[in-house]
Amino acid sequence: MQDASKKLNNTLLVIFIILLMTISQMAVTIYIPAFPSMVSDFKTSTALIQISLVGYVFAYGCSQFFYGPLSDIYGRRLIVLIGLSIFVCASALAIIATNIYLFLLARILQGIGMGCGDTMGRAIMCDVFKGRQFISAASYISMASTLTPLFAPILGGYFAYLLNWRACFIFLFLYGIFNLVLLWRFLPETKNTELPVLKSIKGISNTYLFIIRNQIFLGFFIPGLVSFFGEILYNMVSPFLLQGRLGLSPIIFGWLAIFTISGLLTGSIIAKAFAHKITHYHMVLTGLYILLLGSVSMLIPSLYSYMSITSIVLPMVIFMLGVGITYPNTNMGALAPFTKMAGTAGALQGGLQMITSGLVGIVLADMRNQTQFPLALILTIISSVGLLSFFIFLKPRKNHICTMVKDNNGTLY
């Protein structure tokens, strides 16, 4: 009976984590089909609309550096409730924004609020699940979370076509309130380890330095960054290529997300199926090769000045297959050495991914969106960087990583 109760509680925690993570994902993708119409509505540039996306991501990343350590001190539950409250207020501001700069402020505040999403999701997983159970739970969460970026652009496409872009943020506002009330009522506290060292700025800084100097952390962090940034870059550029250059409607553009997200879902299913059979070292390496294959598949047609829906979307399906395999395993690999400071390690991992992606995205926001060549070239470069970092940081430590297990108490040895 006790085992059944524990299993039920763990299942509920997985559901809560999914709710927490999906709202942050939805805030990224739901309004992407409305990008071209928002340029006209705000009478602004393509670059500023793209910056509204990467500005959210950048703020999301920065806030994680605070949420992670604070959650290790004050608990996961309080941080979740504070973050969701900020997000709901920021969503209301986005709805009433009358110019692009007020909208950009709202997006930054949304990112600050939802910085608690992935950080607390990872931390709660590390609090409750250990070893292979962590990979299994992460894969379930990854599979379920793919439904959000699958349906969010479709929903956003209908909102943009039938109503306007503000309807996307009305939906986010209501969904945020729903999550806030539900988690306030039912989310338990999962943190059970005291870390006095984190109760000072110096202690937090030293802890971050300790984590980032870990070669295994870096080896898994960089492939995770490559996976995340590739997806963000596609979301930035694809509305203007597929709608602006190829003439698709917001609704058709939204439905095309089925193909790319199906690749992600398939990768997540593969990661889950082999979680107990293949080490995360080998899974990440496999995923990186698939990322490179998808990138090169998009690059080759662009070298011959050929661009179509197929030449953009099909290679991205392959790329997203690699993301689905790589991402949950990079999370496990990067956090495995730091189970007693999961909030801080998760904040560093997620925060650096978001900040780096945001900064690079801002730099690339004004790049030409006339052909698929710039997108394909950048995807190829970052995929190569991911593979190179793997061989530099992880291959020399292969034996240690592949034999790294946990005893019954969750202690690494």
N, C-alpha and C positions, 0 to 999 in steps of 0.2 A: 504493500500500500504506500509506504514511504517513497519507494522508487518511482511508482506511478505518479505520485504527487510532485516529485522533483522533476520528472520528465514533462509534466504539464506546465509547471512553472517555467522551465527552460524554453518550452515551446512558446509560451506567452512573451517571454523576453525577446525571443527571435522576432515575433510579430511587432513588438514595440520598437525594436531596432529598425525593422523595415519601415515602419511609419516615420520614424525620425529621419532616416536617410532618404526616403523617397521625396519628402517635401523639399529637401535641399536640391535634389536632382530635378524635380519639377520646376523649381524656380529658375533653373538654367535653360531648360529646353522648351517650355510651354509657349513662350512668346517668339521663338525663332522664326516661325512662318510669317510673323507680322513685321519682320525687319524692313522689307521694302516699303510697306505702307507707313511705318513709323517715320521713315526718312521724310516722306511727304507731309505727314501730320505735324511733325515738329519743325518742318522746314529746316532740316539740318543735314549733316553729311553722313555718308555711309560709315565713315570711321568712328564718329561719335556713337552711333547706334551699336557698332561692334564693341566699343569701349564700355558700353553699359553691361555687356556680357562679361568681359574680362575684368571690369571694375568690381563686379559682384564676386568673381572668383578670387581676385586679389584680396579684397576685404575679408572674404571667407577664410582665406589662408592666414592672414595676419591675426584674426581673432582667435584662431586655434592655439596660438602660443600662450594666450591667457587662459582659455577655457581648460586646456589640458592640465596644467599644474594646479589651477584652482579646484578642479574636480578631484585631484589626488588629495587635496587638503579638506575641502568642504563636502565632497561627495558628488556623484553623477547626477542625481535627481535635481538638486537645486540649480545646477548649471543648465540642464535641459530646459527647465521652466523659465529661467531668465532669458536664454537664447530665443526660445519660441515667442516669448512676449515681445522682444525687440523686433522679431521678424513680422509679427502681426501688425505692429504699429507702422513699420516701414512699408508694408504692402498697402496699407491705407493711404500713405503718402504718395505712393506710385500711382494709385488710382486717380488722385486729384491733381497730379502734376500737370502744369500748363506749359512748361518749356523743358527743353532737353536737360538743362542743368539741374533743375529740381528733380527730374526723373533719375539722373545719374546719382544724385544724393540718396534718393530712395533705394536705388539698387545697391549702393555701398552699404547702407544701413541694413538692408536685407542680408547681405553677405556677412556682416558683423553678427547679426542674430543667428544665422544658420551655421556659423562656424562650429556650433556645438554639435551639429548633426553627425558627421563622420567621426569626429573625435570621440564623442561619447558613445557612438555605436561600437567603435573599435575597443574602447576602454571597457564597456560592459561585456563585450564578448570575451576579453581577456580576463575579466573578473570571474566569469562563470564557466567558460569552456577552456579546456587545456589540450595541448598536443593535437592529435588528429581530429578530436572533436571540434577544435577551433576551425580547422580547414573545412570540415563538414558544415558547421554552422555558417561560416563565411560564404560557402558556396550556395547554401540555401538562400541566404540573404542576397547574394549577388544575382541569383536566378530570379528571385521575386522582385528585386529592384530594377531589373531590366524591363519589367512591365511599365514602369513609370516613364522612362524615356521612349518606350514604344508608343504609349497612348498619349503622352503629353503633347508631342508635336501634332498628332492627329487632332486632338481636342483644340489645341491652339490654332490650327489651320481653320477649323470650323468657326471658332470665335472671331478670327481675323476676317474671314470671308463674309460671315452672316451678321456679325456685330462690329466690333473693332478691337484693337489691341488691349484696351482697358478691361475688357471682359476677362482676359487672361489673369489679370491681377486681382480682380474681384474673386475669381475662383481661388487663387492662392490665399487671399485674405480669409475666406471661409474655411478652406482646408487647414490653414494654420490654427484657426480658433478650435476646430474639431480636434486636432492633435494636441493642442495645449490643454483642453479640458480632459481628454481621455488620459493623457500621461500624468497630469496632475492627480487624477483620481486613482490610477492603478499602478503607475510605475514604482517599483520598490527601489530602495537603495542597495547597490551591489558592491560598493567599495568596502573592503574589509582589511586594508593594510594602511597603517600610519606611516607617513614619510616626513619626519620632522625636518629633514634637510631642505625640503621645498618651501619652508615657511620664511624664506628671505629671498630677496632678488638675487643675491650672490649665489645662494643655494640652487635656485632655478637655473641661473646661467651656467653654473658648473655642471649641473645635471644634463643640460642640453649639449654642452661641449663633450661630456663623457659619452653621450649617445652618438653624436655625429662623428666622433673619431673612430667608432667601431666599424671595421672594414666590412663585416657582414651586413650591418645596417645599410651602409652606402651601396653595397653590391645589389641589394634588393630594392633600395629606394629609387635608384636611377631608372631601372626598367619600369617601375611603377609610374614614375614621372613621365617617361616617354609614352606610356599607354594613355595616361590621363590627358597629356597635352595634345596628342594626336586627335583625340575625340573632341577636345575644345576647339582646336583649329578647324576641323571639319564643320563644326556647328557655326563658327564665325563666317566661313567662306561660302558654304554650300547654298544658303538662301539666295545669294546674289548670282551664283553660277547657274543654279537650276531654275530660279524664278526670273532673275534679271536677264541672263543670257539665253537660256533655253525656253523661256516663256511659260513655265509651269505656274499653275494657280497655287495659292496657299494651301488649299485642301489636298491637291495632288502631292505637293511637296511634303505635307504632313504624313500622308500615307506611305511615301517612300521610306519613311523611318522604319517601317516594318522590316524592310530588307536588312538595313544596317544593324538594327537592334536584334534581329534574328541571328545574325552572326555573333553578337555579344552573348545572347542567350545560349546558343550552341556551345560556345567556349566555356560558359559557366557550367553547363551540364557536364561537359567533358572533365572540367576541374573537379566537380563533385564526384563523378563516377570513379575517377582515378585517385581520389584523395587518400585512400588507404592502401594504394598499390604503388604509386610513384612519388618520389620525394618532390618537395616544392622546388628544389634546385633544378631537376630535370624538366619539371613542368614550365618553369619560367624560361628556360633555354628554348624549349619547344615553342612557346608563345612568341618569343622574340624573333625566331626564324619566320614565323607566320606573319608577324608585323612587317618584316622586311619584304616578304613575298607580296603582300598587299600593296605596299608602297611602290615597289618596282612595277607592279602590274598597272598602276595608275600613271607612272612616269613614262613608260614606253610609248603609249598612244600620244601623249602630249608632245613628245619629241617629233612626231610627224604632224603636229598641229591638228590632231583629231580630238574632238570633244563631243560627247553625247551623254545621255543619262546612264547608259551601260558603262561607259569608260570611267565614270566618276563613282557610281554607286556600287558596282560589282567589286572593284578593288577595295572599296571601303568595307564591304561585307567581310572580305578576307582579313582586313586589318582588324576589324572589331572581333572577329573570331579569336585572333591573337590576344586582344585585350581581355576577353572573357577568360582565357586560360591563364594569362599572366597576372592579372591584377589581384585576385584573392590569394595567390601564392606569394606575391611580393609582400602583401600585408602580413602574412604569417611569418615569412622569413625575416622581415625587418623587425618585427616586434618580439620574436621568440626569445632573444636574450634579455628582454626587459619586462618580464611578466609582473614584477612587483612595482613597476612605475609605468603601467600601461597607458594611463592618461597622458603623461608627459611625452612618452615615446610616440604615441599615436598623434599627439598634437604636433610634434616636430615633423613626423613623416607627412601628415596631411597638410600642415601649414606650409612647409617648404614646397610641396607639390603645387599648391594653389598659388603661392606668391610667385614662384618661378614661372608658372604658366601664365599668370596675370601680367607679369612684367614683359615677357616675350610677346604675349598677345597684344599688349598695347603698342609695342614696337612694330608689330606686323599688321596692325589694324588698318593702316592706309595702303597696304600692298595692293597691287592691281588684281582685280577679280574678273579679268577678261577671259582667261583660259584656266585650265586645270593645272598647268605646268608649275606655278609657284607652290600650290598646295601639295602636289605630288613630290616635288623636289624636297620640300621641307620634311614631309613624312619620311622620305627615304633617308635623309640626313639623320633625323632623330632616331629612327630605327637602328641605323648603323651605330650611333652613339650608345644606344642601349646594349647592343651586342658587345661592343668594345668594353664597356664598363663591366659587363658580366665576366668577361675573360680576365679583366684586370683584378677585380676585387673578389670574385667568388670561385673561379676555377682553382686558384692556388689553395683554397680552403674547402675543396669539395668533400674530402673525407670527413672533416669535422662537421660540415653542414648536414651531410647525409646520415650521420650517426647521432645527430643531436636529438635526443629524446627527453621525455619527462617521466619522472617516477610517479607513483600514485599520489603524492602530495603536490604535484605540479612543479617540483624543483628541477631546474635544468642541470644536467650533468653530462 
